[in-house]
Amino acid sequence: MDTTTPTQKLKLAVILGSTRKGRLCERVARWAAARVETDARFDLDVIDPATDAAAEIGRRLREADAFLVVTPEYNHGYPAPLKALIDGWYDEWQAKPVAFVSYGGISGGLRAVEQLRQVFAELHAMTVRDSVSFDNAWDRFDAAGALLQPERAERAMQVMLSRLHWWARALHDARAGAAYAEAA
């Protein structure tokens, strides 16, 4: 049984959803991770399926209290490598909250997020309603990766992280009281 106190940090795994060469995902994930690093409620772990070994990913998913998925929208959906990462594990997702930072063209990746909500529901993960999305994302970040006109995204990220933390704490405490599978 975990004895983490309410004042201790929870582990938040930020997951990069793209493995494409030259991907914008790295810029968007760096922006999101920088926001998490300044949030005293979380310890950050960045998982990149393009560089991290599968065996390590499983352990890190298991250790996480919550997830923040950074996903592009490719052809009105989310990338296949992200689906493979999600489907590679089952218990590691259960009774944990998932939030999203998405990006893409005019929809800002929201179609990918809506599909991911269905997938995570099947894994018994709880998705946070609030999200951050970047429409026309290629025009939103400069060459160095800095977000242009960040005010709106910063506010949305603060709200999302607050709600993600609430769910992460509630589900962490519930898992500490009884394993999720025992509730079945």
N, C-alpha and C positions, 0 to 999 in steps of 0.2 A: 504494500500500500504506500502511495506517495504521501509525504508529509509536508508538501510545499505550503507555506503560509500565504495568506492573501496579499502580503506585501512583497513576496518574492516574484521575480520576473518569470513570465511564461515564455516558452521557446516558440518562436514564430519562424516557420520555414517559408522563405520566399522562393517560389518555383518558376524558373524561366520556361516558357511554353514553346519556344522556337529553337530549332537547331540549325536553321538556314545559315549559310555563309553570308556575311555582311548584314546580319539581322539587326533590326532596330530594337529588338527585344533587350539587348544588353543596355542600351541607353535608358529605356523605360524602366527596366529592373533596377539599374543603378539609382535612378531618381526615387523609386519606391523604397529601396533598401536604405537610402539616406534618411528618408522620413522615419522609417522604423528604428534606425540607430539612434535618433534623437528622442524616441519615445521610451521613457524610463520603465514602462511596463513590460517590455519584451526583450528577450535575447534573440538576436538575429542569426539565422542559418540560411545561406543562399545555396539552393540546389540547382545545378545547371546540367541537364541531361546531355548536353553536348560535350561536357568535360568530366563529369563525375561518374565513377564506376557504379554499376547497378547494385552491387552488394552494399556499398556505402549508402546509396540512396535509400534502400530499405530500412537500414538502421536509423538513418536520420529522420525518415518519415515516422517511424515508430516513436522516436524520442520527442517529436514535435507535439506541442499542445494545440497549435492552430496553423493554418496555411494561408498564404497569399499567393495566388496564381497570377502571373503576368503573362497574358496571352494576346497574340495577334489574332486577327480574323483573316483566314485564307479562304477564298472562294465561299464566303458565307458560313464558314465553320471554323473550328479550332484545328490546330495542326496535328497530324498523325503522331509525331513523336510525343506530344503531350498525352494523347490517348494511350499510347504504349506505356508511358510512365504511370499513368493512373491505373491502368488495367494490370500492371505488373504486381500490384499489391492489393490486399483487401482489408484485413484487420487493421492495418496501419492508419486507415482513414476513418474508421468507425468512431462515432460519438465525438467528433472534433469539428470545429467550425472552419469554413473556407470562405475567403473573400477574394475579390478579383480586381485587378488593374488590367484594362484592355485597351487595345489600340487598333487602328485600321483606317479605312477610308471614311466615307461619310457616316457610317454607323458607329464608328469608334470601337469596333470589336464587340458590340453588344449582342449581336447574333451568336457569336462564339460563346459568350458568357451564358446566354439562355440555354444553349445546348449543354454546357458544362454543368449547369444546375441540375439537369435531369440525370446526368451521369453520377454526380456526387450523391444525389438522393438515393440511388440504387446501392451505394456503398455505405449508407447510413451515416453520411456526413451532413452537417447542417450548413447551408450556405447563407451568408449574410446578405441581406437585401441591398444594402448600400454598396456602391462600387465607384471606381474612378475609371473614366474612359477618355481616350484621346482620339477625337475624330481628325482626319487628315494629319495623322501623327508625324509624317515626314516633315511637315512645315511647323511643327510645334516645338522641336528640339533643335538647338544649334549644332554645329559640327563637333563641338566639345562635349555635347550631351546635356547641356543646360536647357531646362524647360523655359520657353519664352512665355511671358505673361502667366506666371504660375499661380496667381492668387486663387482662382476658382478651384484648380486642382488641389491646391494645398488645403483649402477648406474641406473639400470632399474627402480627402485622405484623412484628415483629423477625425471627421465624423465616422468614417468607415473603421479606422483603427480603434476608436472608442467602443463601437458596437462589437467589433471582432474581439476585443479584450473582454467585454462583458460575457460573451458566449464562451470564450476560451476558459475564463475563470469558472463559470457555471458548469461547463462540461468536464473540466479538469477535476473539480470537486466531486462531481457525480461519479466519474470513473474511479476516483480514489475511494469512494464508498463501496462500490461494487463494479465488477467488470461488466462491460456492456453486454457481452454475450450471455451473462447470467440472467439478464432481464428478460430474455426470450422465453 
